[in-house]
Amino acid sequence: MPSVTHDDAPLLADLMPWSVAPPRLGRGWPAGPDPASLKARWDALVKAEGPDRETLFEPSRSRTLTTAVGQLPGRTGGTEKLVRASGPCPQPVRVLHAPFDEQWLIPDQRLIDAPRPELWRVADERQVFVVEVPEGLLATSLLPLLRPGRVHPLFRRPGGREPNLAPGLLEHLGTRLGSAPTPLDVLAWITATTRPDLTVPLTGDAGTWARGVERGHRLLWLMRRDGERPKLPGGRRPYVRAPLPSRPLTLHYDRDEEALLLGEGRVSPVPPEAWDFEVGGVRVLEQWFAARATDAEPGTLAAIRPATWPQAWTSELLELITILALLAEARPPQERGTVSDPITAAELTSAGVLPVPATARRPASVLDGPEEGPEGQLALL
């Protein structure tokens, strides 16, 4: 159960009031760790006819071969019903499929039960998505598919415009701290201090704030994987010490040797902190490996996957090990203490920051260009 606090810290849901449930795929095959396999799955679908196409598609109550839906915002996929679809696969896009597991998705609304177009409209290079997880928060620059936690975008509009923060919060923090923080600074503080119960202890002490923001920016840098590639303390990096087999089927950890064993392959050094890193009680490295090594049911589209382990997966694994080890070092403690000079929910209420207006909890009206609706019609928003 989440810890309970009694210090009147405001809720994340009030500080970042617009949140959206994560997209729900409804079928697994439109996503995967290898983009070439996704294109091959699409090709197999559109080459199939009649009942075979329907079986491969895996219809649900939300999506069938005859469902009429428009394009995803910013994407160029077709809008004809899938029963008649042909042509090339929409270009797969990078998504956060599971905690710290970057995979690929066919960005086609016809394939996704609940695509959440409001998230696609604000997804760009300036956006940061914050996702609720049992330990607190994860941050990503990619569209997140993690369930069931809600997604809080940092910005309500593309191009880093209109921060998704309680109206008046930046100004109030500026008054208390002596200088106005940026929206990304506030997000850094939230990332570093949010408790498992999703309360956020705010402070008016400039020194405490600066230290928290510095730690939060490092967490954001590691989770978003932006800029220079990180290294382990002392400049160490994990390397492949024994070649990985063409299809590793087992994963083990040698704690004494700090080595990760993928079949006969061997990767080290792998600090224990990286192996033990969990989200929601699941080891991240085990979940990442299972997504690439577990066979799908024969005859399904999900069974179309690389015949051998791609070199790109090995490179991703080496980087993931480094990131998890560094995150374990920088991760906030599970029990966050009180802060000096707290800014309470009662203070924010007196200042008129809380409660937030209902409009702040709804998506902004975003339509920078026409969006194609079902069967090529213009979408009306």
Buried (B, 14 or more C-beta within 10 A) or exposed (E): EEEEBEEBBBBBBBBBBBBBEBBBBBBEBBBBBBBBBBBBBBBBBBEBEEEEBBEBBBBEEEBBBEBEBBBBBBBEBBBBBBBEBEEEBBBBBBBBBBBBBBBBBBBBBBBBBBBBBBBBBBBEEBBBBBBBBEBBBBBBBBBBBBEEBBBBBBBBBBEBEBBBBBBBBBEBBEEBBEEEBEBBBBBBBBBBBBBBBBBBBBBBBEEBBBBBBEBBBBBBBBBBBEEEEBEBEEEEBBEBEBEBBEBBEEBEBEEEEBBBBBBEBBBBBBBEBBBBBBBBEEBBBEBBBBBBBEEBEEEBBBBBBBEEBBEEBBEBBBBBBBBBBBBBEEBBEEEBEEBEBBBBBEBBBEBEBBEBEEEBEEBBEBEEEEBBBBEEEEBEE
